[in-house]
Amino acid sequence: MSLVVVGSVAYDGVETPHGKVDRMLGGAGTYIALTASFFTSVKVVAVVGEDFHREDEALLREHEIDLEGLEKVPGGKTFFWQGVYSPDMNERETLKTELNVFADFNPSLPAAYQDSPYLFLGNIHPSLQSQVHGQMKNPRFVGGDTMNFWIEGALDDLKAAIRNWDFILINDGEARMLSGEYNLRRAAEKIHAMGPHTVVIKRGEYGAILFRPEGYFIAPGFLLETVYDPTGAGDSFAGGFMGYLAEQGVDDIGFASHQHLRKAMIYGSVMGSFCCEQFGVGRLRTLTRDDIEKRFEEFRRFTEF
Amino acid sequence: MSLVVVGSVAYDGVETPHGKVDRMLGGAGTYIALTASFFTSVKVVAVVGEDFHREDEALLREHEIDLEGLEKVPGGKTFFWQGVYSPDMNERETLKTELNVFADFNPSLPAAYQDSPYLFLGNIHPSLQSQVHGQMKNPRFVGGDTMNFWIEGALDDLKAAIRNWDFILINDGEARMLSGEYNLRRAAEKIHAMGPHTVVIKRGEYGAILFRPEGYFIAPGFLLETVYDPTGAGDSFAGGFMGYLAEQGVDDIGFASHQHLRKAMIYGSVMGSFCCEQFGVGRLRTLTRDDIEKRFEEFRRFTEF
């Protein structure tokens, strides 16, 4: 079943200890849509400028991503982000953020998107997330991402947005900030009480934890021999997670769906791990579903006892 | 089958955000011996002073720990360590280390210890570890722990010691320091080449990874609602890991033992998690094997997919 994805389609400049790329396709919306497209049909809502390359659009089309909701602003410039990673890649510094056409983004959903049963709201201003959510007719499963910037600067909007989400994806530091609880079990309980019945807390290289009213599930991070570029790993997790649920037609309740949610956690981790293997979306260009299934089985092998 | 444990039996002063205890039973040897005693018969090699309390000795005896190798120095004072944890408990500062009788520790194994098939060398000077190891007749499985202090200050002794170990338990920072590799898979490969076929890298609250020539296994950390005192958690991991292997009579080779090693990783994680639930060895006083099995099953529940 189809998945609507909202988020930035952008150009990134990235420097890691393994290299430097001045400008390449990036953005949360791009990573989420590409990774989800291995599982389900994806419809993108985003905005780009006139400088958006034909070949980048072609890549999205090759993955059968619906671009009816990708607005192109004549004379506009695409969102640009530039960052540099620390030697251990656990920290990154933003060198430049040029919002460009994203500054006036006023998302409007094509009619053909509004009946989609799955919606993922990438990390944008929570009031924009609500605006998109409000245009959907009756989605079965709605998830979203956020960040410290909105927790600090737009907390009321954020709380209003997530009240109606089924699923929130958030990293450990942000979960602590949003809940006021250091302990992740207690942080997740507080976030449950804010709305989402499904809380996934990302822990970077250490993996992620799924918290549900009936229990929790821990997915370890994949041990890559070399991390070339971690940009987009969290978004790729979101794409694998939501893509798999949409493929399976899972909605929110019951034991069977809990089993699917666990598998979704692993597919998310698998997609996050592939993302780091090359710069930008490089690895996603050649990836196959077979590669994905092999790594899924590898996760089983190194966690079973 | 019996397990010989070498390590400090000490008094600790500990302050965490949850409280402060000026002086209580502690030391790596104590934690390892107590946790292993839930699985197998344990023989301790250590030294204490005349100030070592009768009730602390009684606790060890209650767990049927053989104390023939616990030397008591007349007029001597027991090793004392004092430390304070950061608010998030991921860092700790040592305020005081009084080696006392440990300064002249010259371990000598009772004859009844020398035939034991299992040996775990707690974190002491590597030349003392070798001295103990050399007194064993033909142990089937030998493991040991070390720390940054010996990697920096006694590297040649450490390399000589671990050349003959089957198993090394080491934390992530120390594994990187010892191997010169940041990436944990590559660090483990280098450490394999130094001797131990079984390398376990601890990652604090995130759990631990087992590296073997035939593959690796990731055990997540248990999500406690409250960590009262993490002192001894790594040693408790060692005790659960070695205790379970000794109980099962596992030695070093083959698929069956690899399955046992995975379970040993979980029993280690279980014992580490219980250790943090009260100050010092508090939780180990009331713990039962039934509690341990229940938590082992809980690990299965939150990792299975």
Boltz contact constraints between the chains, C-beta under 6 A:
constraints:
  - contact:
      token1: [A, 185]
      token2: [B, 223]
      max_distance: 6.0
  - contact:
      token1: [A, 185]
      token2: [B, 225]
      max_distance: 6.0
  - contact:
      token1: [A, 206]
      token2: [B, 206]
      max_distance: 6.0
  - contact:
      token1: [A, 216]
      token2: [B, 302]
      max_distance: 6.0
  - contact:
      token1: [A, 217]
      token2: [B, 302]
      max_distance: 6.0
  - contact:
      token1: [A, 218]
      token2: [B, 220]
      max_distance: 6.0
  - contact:
      token1: [A, 218]
      token2: [B, 302]
      max_distance: 6.0
  - contact:
      token1: [A, 220]
      token2: [B, 218]
      max_distance: 6.0
  - contact:
      token1: [A, 220]
      token2: [B, 220]
      max_distance: 6.0
  - contact:
      token1: [A, 223]
      token2: [B, 185]
      max_distance: 6.0
  - contact:
      token1: [A, 225]
      token2: [B, 185]
      max_distance: 6.0
  - contact:
      token1: [A, 262]
      token2: [B, 305]
      max_distance: 6.0
  - contact:
      token1: [A, 263]
      token2: [B, 305]
      max_distance: 6.0
  - contact:
      token1: [A, 266]
      token2: [B, 305]
      max_distance: 6.0
  - contact:
      token1: [A, 302]
      token2: [B, 216]
      max_distance: 6.0
  - contact:
      token1: [A, 302]
      token2: [B, 217]
      max_distance: 6.0
  - contact:
      token1: [A, 302]
      token2: [B, 218]
      max_distance: 6.0
  - contact:
      token1: [A, 303]
      token2: [B, 303]
      max_distance: 6.0
  - contact:
      token1: [A, 305]
      token2: [B, 262]
      max_distance: 6.0
  - contact:
      token1: [A, 305]
      token2: [B, 263]
      max_distance: 6.0
  - contact:
      token1: [A, 305]
      token2: [B, 266]
      max_distance: 6.0
